[in-house]
Amino acid sequence: MLFLVVACADDKLEITQTQNARENLPSLTASNITTIISDSGITRYRISTSEWKIFDKAAEPYWLFPKGITMERFNQSYRVDAQMRSDKAVFYSEKSLWEFTGNVKAKNLNGEQFESDQLFWDENNQRIYSDKKIKITQQFKVISGVGFESNSELTRYTIKNPQGIIPVDEAP
């Protein structure tokens, strides 16, 4: 028994200091979540994700959806009238800014399909934008380009650098 005490006494205890580990750890991790967001008692959005992590102690607090997200917007009759999906999403809570990345697909109220590798949704300024390639599929044509800006409903938008064939009506 004395041998063990002496042997342990010779070992040096090494103390390491962690660098704000709390900032790098989620305060909440949830799996297979579907949540409803309402405004004034009226259901407006449904968010579904397989993994949701909240980093509220980070220098810039954020929510992380590392396995993707689906957001659906409801009309007055509780029917889905617009939706957005991506492979990954981050919500910066203090800025009210969403960043959707990887295979981003959105559909607006008019049925137009928007596709990009990255889209930002600034809730405070009611604006959706990207500097990446964008493809918009309308009923009778497809528009593409690099750089994009729109209102939050994706109904009034501008493509900064249009590319491809753009149909033009000829005057008689």
C-alpha positions in Angstrom: 0.0 0.0 0.0 2.9 2.4 0.8 4.3 1.8 -2.7 1.1 3.1 -4.4 1.0 6.2 -2.3 4.7 7.0 -3.1 4.2 6.2 -6.7 1.2 8.5 -7.0 3.0 11.3 -5.1 5.7 11.4 -7.9 3.1 11.9 -10.6 2.6 15.5 -11.6 -0.9 16.8 -12.1 -1.1 18.8 -15.3 -3.7 21.5 -15.3 -4.8 22.9 -18.6 -6.9 26.0 -19.1 -9.8 25.9 -21.5 -10.4 28.9 -23.6 -14.0 29.9 -23.0 -15.3 26.4 -23.8 -18.8 27.5 -23.0 -18.8 29.7 -26.1 -18.1 26.7 -28.2 -20.7 24.4 -26.8 -24.4 24.4 -27.6 -26.6 25.2 -24.6 -29.4 23.1 -26.3 -29.2 20.3 -28.8 -32.5 18.8 -30.1 -33.2 16.1 -32.7 -36.2 15.6 -35.1 -37.9 18.9 -34.3 -41.0 20.5 -35.9 -42.1 23.8 -34.5 -44.8 26.3 -35.3 -44.3 30.1 -35.2 -47.3 32.2 -34.8 -47.9 36.0 -35.0 -50.8 37.5 -33.0 -52.2 34.0 -32.4 -52.2 33.1 -36.1 -50.0 30.3 -37.3 -47.5 31.7 -39.8 -44.5 29.3 -40.2 -43.5 25.7 -39.6 -39.8 24.8 -39.2 -38.7 21.2 -39.5 -35.1 19.9 -38.9 -33.4 16.7 -37.9 -30.9 18.6 -35.7 -31.0 22.0 -34.0 -28.2 23.4 -31.8 -28.4 26.7 -29.9 -25.1 28.6 -29.1 -26.5 31.4 -26.9 -23.1 32.0 -25.1 -21.1 32.6 -28.2 -19.7 36.0 -28.9 -22.3 36.3 -31.6 -25.2 34.0 -30.5 -26.6 31.7 -33.2 -28.8 28.7 -33.9 -27.3 26.0 -36.1 -29.2 23.5 -38.2 -26.2 21.4 -39.4 -28.4 18.7 -41.1 -30.7 21.0 -43.0 -33.9 22.8 -42.5 -37.4 23.1 -44.1 -39.4 26.3 -43.5 -43.0 26.6 -44.7 -45.2 29.7 -44.7 -49.0 29.5 -44.2 -51.6 31.7 -45.8 -54.8 32.8 -44.1 -56.5 29.4 -44.9 -53.5 27.6 -43.2 -52.3 26.2 -46.5 -48.5 26.3 -47.4 -48.0 29.1 -49.9 -44.2 29.4 -49.7 -41.3 27.3 -48.6 -37.5 27.2 -48.3 -35.1 24.3 -47.8 -31.4 23.9 -47.5 -28.7 21.4 -46.5 -27.5 23.6 -43.6 -28.8 26.8 -42.0 -27.6 29.3 -39.3 -29.7 31.9 -37.6 -27.8 34.8 -36.0 -30.3 35.7 -33.3 -29.1 39.2 -32.4 -29.1 40.3 -36.1 -32.2 38.3 -37.1 -30.2 37.1 -40.0 -30.7 33.6 -41.6 -27.9 32.0 -43.7 -29.0 29.1 -45.8 -26.3 27.0 -47.5 -26.1 23.9 -49.7 -28.8 23.1 -52.2 -31.0 26.0 -51.2 -34.5 25.8 -52.8 -37.3 28.3 -52.2 -40.7 28.6 -53.7 -42.7 31.9 -53.6 -46.4 32.7 -53.5 -46.5 32.7 -57.4 -45.0 29.2 -57.6 -41.6 30.4 -58.9 -38.7 28.1 -57.8 -35.4 29.7 -56.6 -32.2 27.7 -56.4 -28.8 28.7 -55.2 -25.8 27.5 -53.1 -26.4 30.2 -50.5 -29.1 32.7 -49.6 -29.4 35.2 -46.8 -32.7 36.4 -45.2 -32.4 39.6 -43.3 -35.6 39.6 -41.2 -35.1 43.2 -39.9 -34.8 44.7 -43.4 -37.3 42.3 -45.0 -34.7 41.3 -47.7 -33.3 38.1 -49.2 -30.0 38.2 -51.1 -27.0 36.3 -52.3 -23.8 36.9 -54.2 -23.8 33.3 -55.5 -25.3 31.9 -58.7 -29.1 31.9 -58.7 -31.6 30.1 -60.9 -35.3 31.1 -61.0 -37.7 28.8 -62.7 -40.9 30.5 -63.7 -43.9 29.0 -65.5 -42.6 29.6 -69.0 -39.0 30.4 -68.6 -35.8 30.0 -66.5 -33.7 33.0 -65.5 -30.2 32.7 -64.1 -27.3 34.9 -63.0 -24.9 35.8 -60.3 -26.0 38.0 -57.4 -29.6 38.4 -56.3 -31.7 40.7 -54.1 -35.4 40.4 -53.3 -38.1 41.3 -50.8 -38.9 38.7 -48.1 -41.8 37.2 -50.2 -39.5 36.6 -53.2 -42.0 38.5 -55.4 -40.0 41.6 -56.3 -36.4 40.7 -57.2 -33.3 41.7 -59.2 -30.6 39.6 -60.6 -27.4 41.6 -60.5 -25.5 39.8 -63.3 -28.0 37.9 -65.6 -26.6 35.0 -67.6 -27.9 32.7 -70.3 -30.6 33.2 -72.9 -33.2 35.8 -71.9 -36.4 35.8 -73.9 -37.4 39.2 -75.3 -40.7 40.1 -76.9 -40.2 41.5 -80.4 -42.2 44.6 -81.4 -44.4 44.0 -84.5 
